[in-house]
Amino acid sequence: MSNDKGLQDAHVKIGTKQTMRMVELGRADEVYVAEDADPRLTSKIIALCNQRSVKVTMVDTMVNLGKACGIDVGAAMAAIVRQ
């Protein structure tokens, strides 16, 4: 990921439930999805993002996405939320 620092500075919701909620509420500007996350989860969020015209960016691993978000564990997905 090229903007690792940007994710830590932005207002981010991390995890499947929070990311789904932000997209459903129309508050997500962009969603990051880990390529190695469970496809049953990622296919749902990708479909929802396509339906709601939210940009989806794929990240190679859950560990890298977690680090980019500033947490010590992996993350399947994260949403940048508009203020």
MODELLER restraints for C-alpha pairs under 7 A, 6 or more apart:
rsr = mdl.restraints
at = mdl.atoms
rsr.add(forms.Gaussian(group=physical.xy_distance, feature=features.Distance(at['CA:1:A'], at['CA:59:A']), mean=6.78, stdev=0.5))
rsr.add(forms.Gaussian(group=physical.xy_distance, feature=features.Distance(at['CA:4:A'], at['CA:68:A']), mean=4.63, stdev=0.5))
rsr.add(forms.Gaussian(group=physical.xy_distance, feature=features.Distance(at['CA:5:A'], at['CA:68:A']), mean=6.82, stdev=0.5))
rsr.add(forms.Gaussian(group=physical.xy_distance, feature=features.Distance(at['CA:7:A'], at['CA:68:A']), mean=6.00, stdev=0.5))
rsr.add(forms.Gaussian(group=physical.xy_distance, feature=features.Distance(at['CA:7:A'], at['CA:69:A']), mean=5.42, stdev=0.5))
rsr.add(forms.Gaussian(group=physical.xy_distance, feature=features.Distance(at['CA:8:A'], at['CA:68:A']), mean=6.49, stdev=0.5))
rsr.add(forms.Gaussian(group=physical.xy_distance, feature=features.Distance(at['CA:8:A'], at['CA:69:A']), mean=5.08, stdev=0.5))
rsr.add(forms.Gaussian(group=physical.xy_distance, feature=features.Distance(at['CA:8:A'], at['CA:70:A']), mean=5.66, stdev=0.5))
rsr.add(forms.Gaussian(group=physical.xy_distance, feature=features.Distance(at['CA:10:A'], at['CA:80:A']), mean=6.71, stdev=0.5))
rsr.add(forms.Gaussian(group=physical.xy_distance, feature=features.Distance(at['CA:11:A'], at['CA:80:A']), mean=5.91, stdev=0.5))
rsr.add(forms.Gaussian(group=physical.xy_distance, feature=features.Distance(at['CA:11:A'], at['CA:81:A']), mean=5.67, stdev=0.5))
rsr.add(forms.Gaussian(group=physical.xy_distance, feature=features.Distance(at['CA:12:A'], at['CA:78:A']), mean=6.65, stdev=0.5))
rsr.add(forms.Gaussian(group=physical.xy_distance, feature=features.Distance(at['CA:12:A'], at['CA:79:A']), mean=5.56, stdev=0.5))
rsr.add(forms.Gaussian(group=physical.xy_distance, feature=features.Distance(at['CA:12:A'], at['CA:80:A']), mean=4.63, stdev=0.5))
rsr.add(forms.Gaussian(group=physical.xy_distance, feature=features.Distance(at['CA:12:A'], at['CA:81:A']), mean=5.82, stdev=0.5))
rsr.add(forms.Gaussian(group=physical.xy_distance, feature=features.Distance(at['CA:13:A'], at['CA:19:A']), mean=6.01, stdev=0.5))
rsr.add(forms.Gaussian(group=physical.xy_distance, feature=features.Distance(at['CA:13:A'], at['CA:78:A']), mean=5.60, stdev=0.5))
rsr.add(forms.Gaussian(group=physical.xy_distance, feature=features.Distance(at['CA:13:A'], at['CA:79:A']), mean=5.23, stdev=0.5))
rsr.add(forms.Gaussian(group=physical.xy_distance, feature=features.Distance(at['CA:13:A'], at['CA:80:A']), mean=6.57, stdev=0.5))
rsr.add(forms.Gaussian(group=physical.xy_distance, feature=features.Distance(at['CA:13:A'], at['CA:81:A']), mean=7.00, stdev=0.5))
rsr.add(forms.Gaussian(group=physical.xy_distance, feature=features.Distance(at['CA:14:A'], at['CA:75:A']), mean=6.88, stdev=0.5))
rsr.add(forms.Gaussian(group=physical.xy_distance, feature=features.Distance(at['CA:14:A'], at['CA:77:A']), mean=6.31, stdev=0.5))
rsr.add(forms.Gaussian(group=physical.xy_distance, feature=features.Distance(at['CA:14:A'], at['CA:78:A']), mean=4.31, stdev=0.5))
rsr.add(forms.Gaussian(group=physical.xy_distance, feature=features.Distance(at['CA:14:A'], at['CA:79:A']), mean=6.51, stdev=0.5))
rsr.add(forms.Gaussian(group=physical.xy_distance, feature=features.Distance(at['CA:15:A'], at['CA:75:A']), mean=6.07, stdev=0.5))
rsr.add(forms.Gaussian(group=physical.xy_distance, feature=features.Distance(at['CA:15:A'], at['CA:76:A']), mean=6.25, stdev=0.5))
rsr.add(forms.Gaussian(group=physical.xy_distance, feature=features.Distance(at['CA:15:A'], at['CA:77:A']), mean=5.41, stdev=0.5))
rsr.add(forms.Gaussian(group=physical.xy_distance, feature=features.Distance(at['CA:15:A'], at['CA:78:A']), mean=5.76, stdev=0.5))
rsr.add(forms.Gaussian(group=physical.xy_distance, feature=features.Distance(at['CA:16:A'], at['CA:76:A']), mean=6.76, stdev=0.5))
rsr.add(forms.Gaussian(group=physical.xy_distance, feature=features.Distance(at['CA:16:A'], at['CA:77:A']), mean=6.00, stdev=0.5))
rsr.add(forms.Gaussian(group=physical.xy_distance, feature=features.Distance(at['CA:19:A'], at['CA:77:A']), mean=6.87, stdev=0.5))
rsr.add(forms.Gaussian(group=physical.xy_distance, feature=features.Distance(at['CA:19:A'], at['CA:78:A']), mean=5.74, stdev=0.5))
rsr.add(forms.Gaussian(group=physical.xy_distance, feature=features.Distance(at['CA:19:A'], at['CA:79:A']), mean=5.33, stdev=0.5))
rsr.add(forms.Gaussian(group=physical.xy_distance, feature=features.Distance(at['CA:20:A'], at['CA:45:A']), mean=6.52, stdev=0.5))
rsr.add(forms.Gaussian(group=physical.xy_distance, feature=features.Distance(at['CA:22:A'], at['CA:28:A']), mean=5.32, stdev=0.5))
rsr.add(forms.Gaussian(group=physical.xy_distance, feature=features.Distance(at['CA:23:A'], at['CA:49:A']), mean=6.83, stdev=0.5))
rsr.add(forms.Gaussian(group=physical.xy_distance, feature=features.Distance(at['CA:27:A'], at['CA:81:A']), mean=5.58, stdev=0.5))
rsr.add(forms.Gaussian(group=physical.xy_distance, feature=features.Distance(at['CA:27:A'], at['CA:82:A']), mean=5.79, stdev=0.5))
rsr.add(forms.Gaussian(group=physical.xy_distance, feature=features.Distance(at['CA:28:A'], at['CA:54:A']), mean=7.00, stdev=0.5))
rsr.add(forms.Gaussian(group=physical.xy_distance, feature=features.Distance(at['CA:28:A'], at['CA:79:A']), mean=5.85, stdev=0.5))
rsr.add(forms.Gaussian(group=physical.xy_distance, feature=features.Distance(at['CA:28:A'], at['CA:80:A']), mean=5.67, stdev=0.5))
rsr.add(forms.Gaussian(group=physical.xy_distance, feature=features.Distance(at['CA:28:A'], at['CA:81:A']), mean=4.57, stdev=0.5))
rsr.add(forms.Gaussian(group=physical.xy_distance, feature=features.Distance(at['CA:28:A'], at['CA:82:A']), mean=6.27, stdev=0.5))
rsr.add(forms.Gaussian(group=physical.xy_distance, feature=features.Distance(at['CA:29:A'], at['CA:54:A']), mean=6.17, stdev=0.5))
rsr.add(forms.Gaussian(group=physical.xy_distance, feature=features.Distance(at['CA:29:A'], at['CA:55:A']), mean=6.98, stdev=0.5))
rsr.add(forms.Gaussian(group=physical.xy_distance, feature=features.Distance(at['CA:29:A'], at['CA:80:A']), mean=5.64, stdev=0.5))
rsr.add(forms.Gaussian(group=physical.xy_distance, feature=features.Distance(at['CA:29:A'], at['CA:81:A']), mean=5.76, stdev=0.5))
rsr.add(forms.Gaussian(group=physical.xy_distance, feature=features.Distance(at['CA:29:A'], at['CA:82:A']), mean=6.15, stdev=0.5))
rsr.add(forms.Gaussian(group=physical.xy_distance, feature=features.Distance(at['CA:30:A'], at['CA:54:A']), mean=5.78, stdev=0.5))
rsr.add(forms.Gaussian(group=physical.xy_distance, feature=features.Distance(at['CA:30:A'], at['CA:55:A']), mean=4.86, stdev=0.5))
rsr.add(forms.Gaussian(group=physical.xy_distance, feature=features.Distance(at['CA:30:A'], at['CA:56:A']), mean=6.00, stdev=0.5))
rsr.add(forms.Gaussian(group=physical.xy_distance, feature=features.Distance(at['CA:30:A'], at['CA:79:A']), mean=5.76, stdev=0.5))
rsr.add(forms.Gaussian(group=physical.xy_distance, feature=features.Distance(at['CA:30:A'], at['CA:80:A']), mean=5.33, stdev=0.5))
rsr.add(forms.Gaussian(group=physical.xy_distance, feature=features.Distance(at['CA:31:A'], at['CA:55:A']), mean=6.24, stdev=0.5))
rsr.add(forms.Gaussian(group=physical.xy_distance, feature=features.Distance(at['CA:31:A'], at['CA:56:A']), mean=4.90, stdev=0.5))
rsr.add(forms.Gaussian(group=physical.xy_distance, feature=features.Distance(at['CA:31:A'], at['CA:57:A']), mean=6.22, stdev=0.5))
rsr.add(forms.Gaussian(group=physical.xy_distance, feature=features.Distance(at['CA:31:A'], at['CA:78:A']), mean=5.73, stdev=0.5))
rsr.add(forms.Gaussian(group=physical.xy_distance, feature=features.Distance(at['CA:31:A'], at['CA:79:A']), mean=4.35, stdev=0.5))
rsr.add(forms.Gaussian(group=physical.xy_distance, feature=features.Distance(at['CA:31:A'], at['CA:80:A']), mean=6.34, stdev=0.5))
rsr.add(forms.Gaussian(group=physical.xy_distance, feature=features.Distance(at['CA:32:A'], at['CA:56:A']), mean=5.85, stdev=0.5))
rsr.add(forms.Gaussian(group=physical.xy_distance, feature=features.Distance(at['CA:32:A'], at['CA:57:A']), mean=4.80, stdev=0.5))
rsr.add(forms.Gaussian(group=physical.xy_distance, feature=features.Distance(at['CA:32:A'], at['CA:58:A']), mean=5.77, stdev=0.5))
rsr.add(forms.Gaussian(group=physical.xy_distance, feature=features.Distance(at['CA:32:A'], at['CA:59:A']), mean=6.60, stdev=0.5))
rsr.add(forms.Gaussian(group=physical.xy_distance, feature=features.Distance(at['CA:32:A'], at['CA:77:A']), mean=5.40, stdev=0.5))
rsr.add(forms.Gaussian(group=physical.xy_distance, feature=features.Distance(at['CA:32:A'], at['CA:78:A']), mean=5.22, stdev=0.5))
rsr.add(forms.Gaussian(group=physical.xy_distance, feature=features.Distance(at['CA:32:A'], at['CA:79:A']), mean=6.25, stdev=0.5))
rsr.add(forms.Gaussian(group=physical.xy_distance, feature=features.Distance(at['CA:33:A'], at['CA:42:A']), mean=6.86, stdev=0.5))
rsr.add(forms.Gaussian(group=physical.xy_distance, feature=features.Distance(at['CA:33:A'], at['CA:57:A']), mean=6.27, stdev=0.5))
rsr.add(forms.Gaussian(group=physical.xy_distance, feature=features.Distance(at['CA:33:A'], at['CA:58:A']), mean=4.96, stdev=0.5))
rsr.add(forms.Gaussian(group=physical.xy_distance, feature=features.Distance(at['CA:33:A'], at['CA:59:A']), mean=5.86, stdev=0.5))
rsr.add(forms.Gaussian(group=physical.xy_distance, feature=features.Distance(at['CA:33:A'], at['CA:76:A']), mean=6.01, stdev=0.5))
rsr.add(forms.Gaussian(group=physical.xy_distance, feature=features.Distance(at['CA:33:A'], at['CA:77:A']), mean=4.42, stdev=0.5))
rsr.add(forms.Gaussian(group=physical.xy_distance, feature=features.Distance(at['CA:33:A'], at['CA:78:A']), mean=6.74, stdev=0.5))
rsr.add(forms.Gaussian(group=physical.xy_distance, feature=features.Distance(at['CA:34:A'], at['CA:58:A']), mean=5.86, stdev=0.5))
rsr.add(forms.Gaussian(group=physical.xy_distance, feature=features.Distance(at['CA:34:A'], at['CA:59:A']), mean=4.71, stdev=0.5))
rsr.add(forms.Gaussian(group=physical.xy_distance, feature=features.Distance(at['CA:34:A'], at['CA:60:A']), mean=5.77, stdev=0.5))
rsr.add(forms.Gaussian(group=physical.xy_distance, feature=features.Distance(at['CA:34:A'], at['CA:61:A']), mean=5.12, stdev=0.5))
rsr.add(forms.Gaussian(group=physical.xy_distance, feature=features.Distance(at['CA:34:A'], at['CA:62:A']), mean=5.07, stdev=0.5))
rsr.add(forms.Gaussian(group=physical.xy_distance, feature=features.Distance(at['CA:34:A'], at['CA:65:A']), mean=6.63, stdev=0.5))
rsr.add(forms.Gaussian(group=physical.xy_distance, feature=features.Distance(at['CA:34:A'], at['CA:76:A']), mean=5.21, stdev=0.5))
rsr.add(forms.Gaussian(group=physical.xy_distance, feature=features.Distance(at['CA:34:A'], at['CA:77:A']), mean=6.07, stdev=0.5))
rsr.add(forms.Gaussian(group=physical.xy_distance, feature=features.Distance(at['CA:35:A'], at['CA:58:A']), mean=6.22, stdev=0.5))
rsr.add(forms.Gaussian(group=physical.xy_distance, feature=features.Distance(at['CA:35:A'], at['CA:59:A']), mean=5.93, stdev=0.5))
rsr.add(forms.Gaussian(group=physical.xy_distance, feature=features.Distance(at['CA:35:A'], at['CA:60:A']), mean=5.24, stdev=0.5))
rsr.add(forms.Gaussian(group=physical.xy_distance, feature=features.Distance(at['CA:35:A'], at['CA:61:A']), mean=5.85, stdev=0.5))
rsr.add(forms.Gaussian(group=physical.xy_distance, feature=features.Distance(at['CA:36:A'], at['CA:60:A']), mean=6.90, stdev=0.5))
rsr.add(forms.Gaussian(group=physical.xy_distance, feature=features.Distance(at['CA:36:A'], at['CA:61:A']), mean=5.46, stdev=0.5))
rsr.add(forms.Gaussian(group=physical.xy_distance, feature=features.Distance(at['CA:36:A'], at['CA:62:A']), mean=6.44, stdev=0.5))
rsr.add(forms.Gaussian(group=physical.xy_distance, feature=features.Distance(at['CA:37:A'], at['CA:62:A']), mean=6.54, stdev=0.5))
rsr.add(forms.Gaussian(group=physical.xy_distance, feature=features.Distance(at['CA:37:A'], at['CA:76:A']), mean=5.23, stdev=0.5))
rsr.add(forms.Gaussian(group=physical.xy_distance, feature=features.Distance(at['CA:46:A'], at['CA:56:A']), mean=6.95, stdev=0.5))
rsr.add(forms.Gaussian(group=physical.xy_distance, feature=features.Distance(at['CA:49:A'], at['CA:55:A']), mean=6.84, stdev=0.5))
rsr.add(forms.Gaussian(group=physical.xy_distance, feature=features.Distance(at['CA:49:A'], at['CA:56:A']), mean=6.93, stdev=0.5))
rsr.add(forms.Gaussian(group=physical.xy_distance, feature=features.Distance(at['CA:59:A'], at['CA:65:A']), mean=6.45, stdev=0.5))
rsr.add(forms.Gaussian(group=physical.xy_distance, feature=features.Distance(at['CA:62:A'], at['CA:74:A']), mean=4.52, stdev=0.5))
rsr.add(forms.Gaussian(group=physical.xy_distance, feature=features.Distance(at['CA:62:A'], at['CA:75:A']), mean=4.85, stdev=0.5))
rsr.add(forms.Gaussian(group=physical.xy_distance, feature=features.Distance(at['CA:62:A'], at['CA:76:A']), mean=5.40, stdev=0.5))
rsr.add(forms.Gaussian(group=physical.xy_distance, feature=features.Distance(at['CA:63:A'], at['CA:73:A']), mean=6.38, stdev=0.5))
rsr.add(forms.Gaussian(group=physical.xy_distance, feature=features.Distance(at['CA:63:A'], at['CA:74:A']), mean=4.10, stdev=0.5))
rsr.add(forms.Gaussian(group=physical.xy_distance, feature=features.Distance(at['CA:63:A'], at['CA:75:A']), mean=6.59, stdev=0.5))
rsr.add(forms.Gaussian(group=physical.xy_distance, feature=features.Distance(at['CA:65:A'], at['CA:74:A']), mean=6.53, stdev=0.5))
rsr.add(forms.Gaussian(group=physical.xy_distance, feature=features.Distance(at['CA:65:A'], at['CA:75:A']), mean=5.82, stdev=0.5))
rsr.add(forms.Gaussian(group=physical.xy_distance, feature=features.Distance(at['CA:66:A'], at['CA:72:A']), mean=6.49, stdev=0.5))
rsr.add(forms.Gaussian(group=physical.xy_distance, feature=features.Distance(at['CA:66:A'], at['CA:73:A']), mean=5.66, stdev=0.5))
rsr.add(forms.Gaussian(group=physical.xy_distance, feature=features.Distance(at['CA:66:A'], at['CA:74:A']), mean=4.50, stdev=0.5))
rsr.add(forms.Gaussian(group=physical.xy_distance, feature=features.Distance(at['CA:66:A'], at['CA:75:A']), mean=4.84, stdev=0.5))
